[in-house]
């Protein structure tokens, strides 16, 4: 079921990604705070980690995280996407490089953010998604 959901999202991502980051109520934070990152991703010193939640602080389970390598010096990624866990968290060891990261979930606006993963750097990307429906 998880694989099927991921494949469906991958087919939908081009349409979802066009929504972009400029949507009202969207908040994205990026940090290189290794201390905070070590708590969520112990033993890994390089990559992307974070939390996806709603505006009222509820975790978004099953949000799809898609990092797209930018530039010729960023290596390809073997996995297409990963999903957040039940607590809205994700951890992804990535090689150094520049990525455009899209975060999407059914019923929410897609968020995009450009991040730079350096050698032995763990980047924290926390995302607050806003509902596509008025609450």
N, C-alpha and C positions, 0 to 999 in steps of 0.2 A: 504494500500500500504506500509506504514512504517513497519507494522508488517511482511508482506511478505518479504520485503527487509532484515529485521533483521534475519528472519529465513533462508533465502538463504545464507546470510553472515555466519551464525552460522554453516551451513553445509560446507562452504568453508574454514572456519578458519583453520582447521588443515593443509591444504595444503598451505595456505597463511602464517601461522605462521612459517613455515620452512624457510622462507626467512631470518628472523632474523634481528638483529640490525647492523650487520657488513657491511651493504651496504654503498657504497660511497655516500656522500652528505646528510647523515642522521644526524640530530641534535636533541637531546633531552635535555631539561633542567628540573631539579627537584628542587623545593624550598619549604621551610617551611615558606615563607614570608606571615604571616597572614594578614598584611595590604593589600597587593596586592590581596590575596585570598578573603578578605571580600568584595572587590569591585565587584568580579564576582559571589560570592556565599553568599550574606548577610544572617545572621541569622543562618547559619550552621557552627558549630565549628569543625567538624570532617569529613574527607573524602578526596576526590580527585576532583580537578578542573583544568582547563587548556584551552589551545588554540591549535588547530591543523591547520597548514598552510603549504603552499608550499614554496619552496626555494626563490621565489620572493615575498613572503609576502601575497599571496592570501589565504583567509580562505578555508578550506576543509569542505564543507557542507556534512553531512551524513557520516562522518568517523565513523567507529565502534570502540568503546572502550570496551575491554573485560578484566576485572581484574580476575585473577585466584588465589584463596587463596593458599598460600604455607605453609606447616607445619601444625602440628596438632592443634596448638593454634589459628589459624586463622579461624573464623567461615565461614560457607558457605554463599554465596550471593544469595538472592532470585531472582534477575534479572540476565539474561544471559549476556546482553550487553546493552549499550546505544549508541545513535548516536549524533554527534555534530550538533549544530543548524546552521542557515544560516550564522552566524558570525564565525563559526568554533569553538565555545566554547562548553564546557561540564562541568557539575557539578554532582557529585555523592557522596552522603553521604554513607560512608563505615564504618563498625566497625573496631576497631583497629586490626592490623595484618600486615602480609607481603604478598604482591601480586606480581605476574608477570602480567604486564599490556601490552596488545597487542593493537596497533592502526593500523587499516587497512582501506583502501578505494580503490575503483576500479580505476585502472590505476596507483597506487602508491605502492612502496615497503612497506611491513609491518614493523613496528617498535615495539620492545619489550623493556621493562624496568622494573626492579625490584624496588618496592617502599615499604616503611614502613609507615603505617598510625598509629600514636600513639593516645592515649586517648586525646581528645580535641585538636587534631592537624589537620590542613587542609593543605594537600600537593598540591602544584602546579606542574603539569606535562605538560609542553608545548612541543609540538612535531612538527618538520618540516619534512614532508614527501617528498621523492624524487620520481620523475616520473619513471615508469619502462621503458618508452620510452626515447630515447635520444632526447634532445630538440635542 
